[in-house]
Structure formats: structure tokens, C-alpha cells
Amino acid sequence: MTNWIEDEHQYVFQNYGRQPIVLERGEGTRVWDVDGKEYLDFVGGLAVNVLGHAHPVVAKAVADQAATLIHTSNLYYTKPMIELAKILVENSCMDRAFFCNSGAEAIEAAIKLARRWGHDTRNGAYEIIATLDGFHGRTTGALAATGTLRYREPFAPLAPGFSHVPWNDLDAIKAATTPLTVAVLLEPIQGEGGVNMPAPGYLQGIREWCDANNLLLIFDEIQTGNGRTGTLFAYEQEGVEPDILCLAKGLAGGVPIGAMLAKDELAKHLVPGDHGTTFGANPLATAAGVATMNFIIDNELPAQAARASERIVARLRSMEDRLPAVTEVRGRGLLLAVGLDRDCSADVVAAARERGLLANNVRPNAVRLMPPLIVTDDEIDKACDILEAAILAVTGAPK
Ligand SMILES: Cc1ncc(COP(=O)(O)O)c(C=O)c1O
């Protein structure tokens, strides 16, 4: 019998800290490993599987498109990419979409568009202000924007022109702004940083500062987008419109894709030859995107995510009363984290996994939950029961 984990250790780069299970199939919010053990999947492919696993609408779109036209290159027009762009534009504050293959690539595109605009209209301004603990991806440009030293430092020197300021500190953005600053780049809710919420007025304050100083505001909604936080995009709940919006993760229901959206005035600065990628706007990925986005919109899944969130948050908050180790429940919609009073999240995640729940130790002292938008009440109740038992097993007696 194949020992998959041993083979992985032998043949695959060891750059991931994987959980010791081999997943074989999924359906909705559930996945099964090669031994047939069932798990409730509250990681959701790291906020990717918005419609859960093996959703028939996504599966059919992929199968139909695979049997029709998988790839053409961007030398030609294809229907799914135009359809997906239209859906995104009609349902956001943006005018145009550029497609790529991942979140990091969407950020790279945003950096280039901002710098192209700075080159054309702002005497070559190129500096981008980002936030500490912000996460924007692992390619060298996106990494330069990422605000976690341990991810960046071994790969120095990274692209110049990025500065990092503390999260929720508008004055720090003001102080970091120079005549060469072209943009402010941040997530409306920091995801990988630990599900950190923006303070009331923070994002509005940044928008006003950008307007007053002719700076672009770039929102990385790679994790918060596609209905996860209770609206199609998180910016809608903040009353703030960015100039550039980066998407990826859930956009095609699990098929790799990324997108940069921008207002027309800005988008026109990218001209033929400025940017591109072979697989970008690939018919397979964009057909999956059309099916996923139409399903999210037609079935009002953002509102469903908000309702599901209320149930989870109520359950998690009730744990705060019973379990001394639970210090905080934070997040919005189905991007949530349970804060713990000690660095035990890896043990809690392991204990939850053994009990049949997949959760994510986003920080040493925080467990993150990102179930699909189609998660049911029963699944929420079961997952919360398991999480409570896991926290109890790791941290000891209730209050
Ligand atoms: C907010 C945010 N931006 C960018 C990225 C990078 O996306 P990808 O891993 O698809 O390159 C991530 C991935 O976790 C993310 O959460």
C-alpha cells in the first residue's frame, strides 16, 4: 500500500507544514481522508472553497468547459473571461478586470498599475505604503508588500519602494507619505495576520488621506472578497471604495484564478505590452468563475454568510464564558478567529482534527475558521461542539 506521507517527504519540497492527513474527496462542507475518516472542513482550502467541495454547479462548469475549450492564450477573445469580467464590474464599484492565476499575481498587477499611473501622472511616484502583519503573497513584489519580517528577511533584497506601518494607525500612514508615495495597499480585514479588524473610521480615514494627497487606495480582498464577509466585497460595509481591488481565492470556487479590478481612469494606463500572463483569463478558470459568482449572487450567499456568522459567533462567544483560555472572538462573516490566552493553537487544531474538524492555527494564539458560504446550521453546531471539546482538552477545566 502506498504511504502517501512518506512519499511526499521523499519527493516534494518540504516548504509546507502540512497536517498529517491525506484528503481524497469532499462534498459540501465535508472531506474524507484516504482512510475514510470524515472531517467538517472549516478551513475551506484557506478561504477558497466558497461553495464547498464538489459543488455540482462548479463541477459542471469545469467539465463542460474542459470538453469545449481549455486554453487559448490572450492572443484571442474568449467568452468566459468576458462574462466573468462583466459580472465583476456589474457587481462592484470597478470598471474593468484583468485576470491572472493567483492572489500574489493580482497584487503584482496592482503594483504595476499603480507604478504605471505614478510614472504617467505623478512624476514617477512609486512608493507603496502597506501594513505590518499584512499579507499579500510570496512572489518577490507581493512579498515586498507583505508586512511580516520572517517571510521577507531570508529573501532580501526585495523590490524597493515599500514601507510598512502599524495596522489601524492612520497617523503612521500620514507620517510615511512622501512626494514619491503612489499608493496605500492593505486588506480591509487582515487575514493571515490573525483576522484583525479595522478600527471604526480607519479605512475611511485612509480614503480621505489618499484623496487629499492624490494617492491610490488598493484593497487586497483576496481573502475577504467573494461574499465571505457578508457582502460580495468587504469594502461595501466600510463605505469606502478603493481605486484598485485585488481578488483571487474563492473567485472560481477552487480553480486557480486571480483578478485585479480598477476604475476606468486608472485601467487605461495599462496598454498592450505592459502586462500579461499566459494562463490569465484561461477559459477553464473563468468559466468556473462565472458559475461560482453567478451562484453566489443569484442565491444571495453573502447574506447567508452573514446569518451563518451570527450563529457561529454566538456559539464561540458562549465559549468565552465557559473556557478560560478563550479571550476573544473576532472577524466578520465567515472569516473568524478565536483568540486564546496562550500559544496553543497548533494543539487545538490537532485536537479538533482528531475529533473530525479542520480548523487553522493562523497565529500561535488564534484559531481561524473559514467555512464555505453554504455551511449549514447543523454543521456549525457540530463544528463548535468539536472546537469547544478541543480547546477544553488542550487548555483544561472550564471556569
Ligand atoms: C490577503 C491575501 N493576499 C494575497 C494572498 C496571496 O494569494 P496566493 O496564495 O493565491 O498567491 C493571500 C493568500 O493567503 C491573502 O490572504
PDBQT file of the ligand as one rigid body, heavy atoms in Angstrom, charges set to zero:
ROOT
HETATM    1  C1  LIG A 401      -4.992  38.791   1.632  1.00  0.00    +0.000 C 
HETATM    2  C2  LIG A 401      -4.150  37.900   0.774  1.00  0.00    +0.000 A 
HETATM    3  N1  LIG A 401      -3.476  38.447  -0.260  1.00  0.00    +0.000 NA
HETATM    4  C3  LIG A 401      -2.722  37.693  -1.076  1.00  0.00    +0.000 A 
HETATM    5  C4  LIG A 401      -2.591  36.336  -0.875  1.00  0.00    +0.000 A 
HETATM    6  C5  LIG A 401      -1.753  35.520  -1.809  1.00  0.00    +0.000 C 
HETATM    7  O1  LIG A 401      -2.574  34.725  -2.592  1.00  0.00    +0.000 OA
HETATM    8  P1  LIG A 401      -1.965  33.438  -3.348  1.00  0.00    +0.000 P 
HETATM    9  O2  LIG A 401      -1.562  32.470  -2.276  1.00  0.00    +0.000 OA
HETATM   10  O3  LIG A 401      -3.087  32.947  -4.215  1.00  0.00    +0.000 OA
HETATM   11  O4  LIG A 401      -0.804  33.917  -4.136  1.00  0.00    +0.000 OA
HETATM   12  C6  LIG A 401      -3.262  35.740   0.184  1.00  0.00    +0.000 A 
HETATM   13  C7  LIG A 401      -3.112  34.304   0.464  1.00  0.00    +0.000 C 
HETATM   14  O5  LIG A 401      -3.351  33.823   1.548  1.00  0.00    +0.000 OA
HETATM   15  C8  LIG A 401      -4.067  36.538   1.038  1.00  0.00    +0.000 A 
HETATM   16  O6  LIG A 401      -4.726  36.020   2.070  1.00  0.00    +0.000 OA
ENDROOT
TORSDOF 0
